[in-house]
């Protein structure tokens, strides 16, 4: 009897520790209420990436832009409807964040089997994980149990999402505001091993940057004219070599002064993160494990749990 009680106490302590670590989120949250959830998300993501491999990077970025505004609450998914103003028209999001229709499709597929159970915020987190994994990156158990917000903040989207021109001090400050460390910043920035950016985000860096390889700047100038707004929306890959494969090439590019954005190159510019960048080049497994830890930490920014928020029926609008 005594030993079983001690075992029970140990299990209870473990549970409390793990739920504290996840902020009441748990990878097993939907095990009973929607056991096929992960299969549905994975299958829909495979379909989306077969149509366009770039979508993996886009949905990883969408999750990031959700979590940095009001926490990971699905607020970025809300459309402007009537007098309601969402976050989609914020400067960092407008004509830039994409993949909303993939989230819609996952949600529709989930609703067919588990109506009214799974939040849009959790779907975004799972889609980000699957996009990473399907492009060759690590996988991880996503803590789940977020609920969806009934509000959005255009102002916070404009102020709190770190911009492409920031220097290292301002980047560290922006991530610190979300309880993310400089190490988290450098690991999460490795998401730029996949995907593309628009000329308007890197124009100043390639024309006026001092810490950039001249040959790389010349290459990027080919489809990014010097004078705005000509070519503003033209795309260039963050990583020239393996733009659709999740690897550690991003960091090798930084050491070669081939970071696309000023905010990328700031991570290797004689500052506090130089040594970590070198470590990620030397050890892809260290980068992968740090990236996973940082993604879980980011996914735990201010989630709505319990009875807060709602489970939206349609990710684009608050339930009426």
N, C-alpha and C positions, 0 to 999 in steps of 0.2 A: 504493500500500500504506500509506504513512505517513498520508495523509489519512483513509483508511477506519479505521485504528486510532484516530486522533484522534476521529473520529465515534463509534466504538464506546465510547471512554472517556467522551465527552460523554453518550451515551445511558445508560451505566452510572451515571454520576454523577447524572443526572436521575432514574433509577429509584431510586437509593439515597436521594436527597433526598425524592422523593415518598413512598416507603414509610416514611421516617422521619417525614415530616409526618403521615402517616395512622397512625403507630404499627403498621406492618405490615398495616394494613387498606388495601383498594384497591377502587375502584368496579367494577373489572373482575374481581373475585375469582371470580364464578360464570359468567363468559362461556362457558367450555367445559363446566363440569360441570352447569350449569342455565341454558341460554341464554334460556329463556322466563320466568325468575323474575319480572322486573319487570312483564311483561305480566300474569302471574297475580295479582300483588299489586294492580296497578292495577285490573284487572277486578273483583276481589273487593271492593276499596274502593269502587268506583263503585256496586256493588250495595248495600253497607252504607249508603252515604250516601243512596241513593235511598229506603231504608227509613227512615233517620233522619239528617238532616244534622248533627245534634249529634255524631254518632260521630267526625267528623273531629277535633274538639277533644278528645274523650275519648281517642283513640289517641295524639294528640300528648302528652297529659298522662301516659298510661301509660308511654311511652318515657322521659319525664323522670323519673318515679318509679322506673323500672328503673335508669337510669344513676346516680342519686344514691345508690343502695344497692349496694355491692359492685362498682360499675361496670356498664357496659351488657352484662349477662350473662344476661338472661332470668329472673333470680331472682324477679322479681315475679309471674311466671306460674305458679310452683309452688304447687299446692294443699297444704293440710294433709292429710297421709295417714298414718294410724297414728301413730307417734311423731314423724314429720317435721313441723316447724313452719315454715311459709312466712312471707311478708310481707303476705299479703292481709288479715290481721286487725290490722295495725298501725294506729294511730289515723289517720294521714293517708290510709290506703288503704281501710279498712273501709267498706262501704256507700257508697263514693265513687269509687274507681277503677273504670272500666268498659271494656267492649270486649273482654274476654277471649274471648268466643265468636267475635268477628270474627277474632282471631288464630288461634283453633282452625280456623276455616273456611279461612283463607289457608294454614295449615299442611297441612290435608288436601288442598287443591288442589295445593299444591307437591309433596307426597309422591307424588301420582299420577304426576307426570311426572319428578320427580327424587328418588326415595326415599333418605333417609338422608344428604342432601347439605347442605341449607340449615338454619342454626340458627334457633331461635325468637327469639334476640336480634336477628339481622339482619332477620327478618320484622317485628319491632316497630319497628325503625329505618326500614324502608321504608314501613310503614303510617303512621308519623308524618309522613314527607315527603309521601306521597300525600294524606293527610287535609288537610295544609296547602295543597297545590297545588289540590286539587279544590274548596276553599272560596275560591279566588281569590288565594291567596298564592304566593310564589315556589317554584320547584322547584330541586333541586340533585342532583348526583351523590353518592349516599350511599356513603361508604367501607364496604366489606363484608369479611367474613372473621372476624367474631366467632364464638366458640363458646359453648355454654350451660353455665351453672354446675350443679354437683350439690349446691350449698348455697344457703341463703337466710339473711337476718339480720333477724329481727323487731326486734331491739334497734336496729340501725342505721337501719331504716326509721322507728322512733320518734324517733331522735335527729337524723338527718342531713337529713331532708326539711324544707325551710324552712316554717314555719307562717305562717298568715295574719295573725298579730298582731305579727310581728317588725318592729322599727324598721330604719332604713337600715343602721346599723352592723352589726347582727346579720345582716341579709341579705347584706351584702358579705362578712362573715366566713364564712357558710354556703356561699356560692358560691366564695369563695377556698379553702376546704377541698377543693374539687373542681377546683382550678386554673382556675377561671373568674373573669374580671376583673369589676370593677364595670360596664364597658361590656357585657360578656356578660350580666350580670344584667339590665340595663335592656332590652337587645334581646330576650332570652328571655322576659322578662315580657310583651312584646308579644304572646305567644301568647294572652294574656287578651283579645285583640280578638275571640276566638271562645269560645263555651262558656258554661257556667253554674256558679254556686257555690251551696252550701247555706247556709241561714240561720245555722246554727251557726258558720259561718266569718266572717260579716260582721255578726252581731248587735251585738257590742261596738262596732264602728266606726260603725254607723248610730245607735246610741243614746248612745254616750259619746265619739265622736270629735270633735276640735276643728277638724280641717282637712277639713271636708266641707260641701258645698252643702246648706243646710237643706231646699230643695225636693226634692233628690235623696234625702236621708235620709227625708223624709216618704213619698216614693214607695216606697222599699224597705221601710219599716215596715209597709206594707199587707199583705204576706204573710210578715212575719217578726216574730212576737210578741216582746215584750220579755223574757218570762220563759221560760227553758229548762225542760224540753225541748220545750215546745209549738212546733210548726212547725220544729223543728231541720232537717228534711230538705227543707223548701220551697226551691224553686230561684229564683234571679234571674240574669239575664244580666249578664256582666261589662260588656258594651257595649250600652247601651240601643238605639242607632241601628241597628247592623248586626251583630247578635249571631251570625249564621251566615255572615259574610263576613270573610275575612282581609284587613284593611286597617290603616291607622294611626290609626283613630278612638280606640283605647285611649288614646293619648297626648293627644289633644285633650280627652278626658274628665278626665285627670289635671289638666290646666291649669284646667279648669272645676271642680275639686274634686269630681269625680264618680267617683273610684276606688272600686270596690266593697269591696275588702279594705283593711285598714290597710296591709298590705304593698305594695299597689298604690300607694296615695296617698303612701307614703313616698318614692317615686321622684321626686315633685314636691312638696317640702315645705320649700323653702329650703335644700336640701342639695346635695351634690356632683353629683347626676345631673340637676338642673333644666335645665341648658344642653343636655344630650344629648336630653332629652325634647322640648325646643323644636326641636332639629335634626331629629328624627324627624317632627315635625308638618310642618316646612317641606319635608322631602325624603322622600317615601315610598320612593324608590329607595335612599336611605341606610339606612333602617330595614330594607328587604328584604335588602340585601347584608350588613348587620351580623347580622341574624337567621340567615341561611344560615351565615355564618362561625361564629356561636356554636353553632348546631345541630351542625355538623360537629365542633367542639371538644368539645361535650358528649357526642356519640356516640363520642368517643375516650377517654372516662374508663374506665380500667382494663379494657379488653376482654381476654377470654381468647382466645388465638390458638394456632396450631400444634397441639400435641397436648394442650394444657390443656383441661379440661372435656370436653364431649361434644356430639354433635348429637342432641338429644332427638327421639325418635320422636313423642312426645306432649308438647306444651309444658307440660302441667300436672304431669307426673311425671318423675322421674329414670329413665333407662333401667335396667331390672332386669338 
